[in-house]
């Protein structure tokens, strides 16, 4: 049983997607570009726009990366792509950490 449990733990660890955790304090300043639509507290000020407050950090990273790389399409994808185009991977990690920790 111990061998099975150890194998399961190792398998989960090896299969889990890893990502660099961002710095929420650094993300606060970098998130200034997001506040007009998503609100200073992460609660959207425009109906139909998503709230980012408390959202899963990894989800936010993956979403911003998808917009940046053109893998997300839809009504506001063009605007989002322009918002994230100049962000580094570290900027994205930091912004995601900021909103996830609100």
C-alpha positions as CSV (number, residue, x, y, z in Angstrom):
1,X,0.0,0.0,0.0
2,X,2.8,2.4,0.8
3,X,4.4,1.8,-2.6
4,X,1.1,2.5,-4.3
5,X,0.6,5.7,-2.3
6,X,4.1,6.9,-3.1
7,X,3.7,6.1,-6.8
8,X,0.4,8.0,-6.8
9,X,2.0,11.1,-5.2
10,X,5.0,11.0,-7.6
11,X,2.6,10.6,-10.6
12,X,0.5,13.6,-9.6
13,X,3.6,15.7,-9.0
14,X,5.1,14.8,-12.4
15,X,1.8,15.4,-14.2
16,X,0.9,18.7,-12.6
17,X,1.5,21.8,-14.7
18,X,3.9,24.1,-13.0
19,X,4.1,27.8,-13.4
20,X,6.1,30.6,-11.8
21,X,4.1,32.2,-9.0
22,X,3.8,35.9,-9.4
23,X,4.4,38.7,-6.9
24,X,1.1,40.3,-5.9
25,X,2.8,43.5,-4.7
26,X,4.6,44.0,-8.1
27,X,1.4,43.1,-9.8
28,X,-0.6,45.9,-8.2
29,X,1.3,48.5,-10.1
30,X,1.4,46.5,-13.3
31,X,-2.4,45.9,-13.1
32,X,-3.1,49.7,-13.6
33,X,-4.0,48.9,-17.3
34,X,-6.7,46.5,-16.2
35,X,-8.6,48.7,-13.7
36,X,-10.6,50.7,-16.3
37,X,-12.6,47.6,-17.2
38,X,-12.0,45.2,-14.3
39,X,-12.2,47.7,-11.5
40,X,-9.6,48.8,-8.9
41,X,-10.8,46.0,-6.6
42,X,-11.0,43.4,-9.3
43,X,-14.8,43.7,-9.6
44,X,-15.8,44.7,-13.1
45,X,-17.2,48.2,-13.6
46,X,-18.7,47.4,-17.0
47,X,-21.5,44.9,-17.2
48,X,-20.5,41.7,-19.0
49,X,-16.8,42.0,-18.2
50,X,-15.4,39.4,-15.9
51,X,-14.5,40.0,-12.2
52,X,-10.9,39.1,-11.6
53,X,-10.9,39.4,-7.8
54,X,-10.1,36.1,-6.2
55,X,-9.9,34.3,-9.5
56,X,-7.5,31.3,-9.7
57,X,-4.0,32.5,-10.4
58,X,-3.1,29.9,-12.9
59,X,-6.4,30.5,-14.8
60,X,-5.5,34.2,-15.1
61,X,-2.0,33.4,-16.3
62,X,-3.3,31.0,-18.9
63,X,-6.0,33.4,-20.1
64,X,-3.6,36.3,-20.5
65,X,-1.1,34.1,-22.3
66,X,-3.9,32.8,-24.6
67,X,-4.9,36.4,-25.5
68,X,-1.3,37.4,-26.0
69,X,-0.7,34.5,-28.4
70,X,-4.0,34.9,-30.3
71,X,-5.4,31.6,-29.1
72,X,-8.5,33.3,-27.5
73,X,-11.0,34.8,-29.9
74,X,-14.3,36.5,-29.4
75,X,-15.8,39.9,-29.0
76,X,-13.2,41.5,-26.9
77,X,-10.2,39.4,-27.8
78,X,-8.7,42.1,-29.9
79,X,-8.8,44.6,-27.1
80,X,-7.4,42.1,-24.6
81,X,-4.6,41.1,-27.0
82,X,-3.5,44.8,-27.3
83,X,-3.6,45.1,-23.5
84,X,-1.3,42.1,-22.9
85,X,0.9,42.4,-26.0
86,X,3.7,44.3,-24.2
87,X,3.6,42.3,-21.0
88,X,6.5,39.9,-20.2
89,X,5.7,36.5,-18.7
90,X,6.8,37.9,-15.3
91,X,4.4,40.8,-15.7
92,X,1.5,38.4,-16.4
93,X,2.5,36.2,-13.4
94,X,2.5,39.3,-11.2
95,X,-0.8,40.7,-12.4
96,X,-2.4,37.3,-12.0
97,X,-1.0,37.0,-8.5
98,X,-2.4,40.4,-7.6
99,X,-5.9,39.7,-8.7
100,X,-5.9,36.2,-7.3
101,X,-4.9,37.5,-3.9
102,X,-7.6,40.2,-3.6
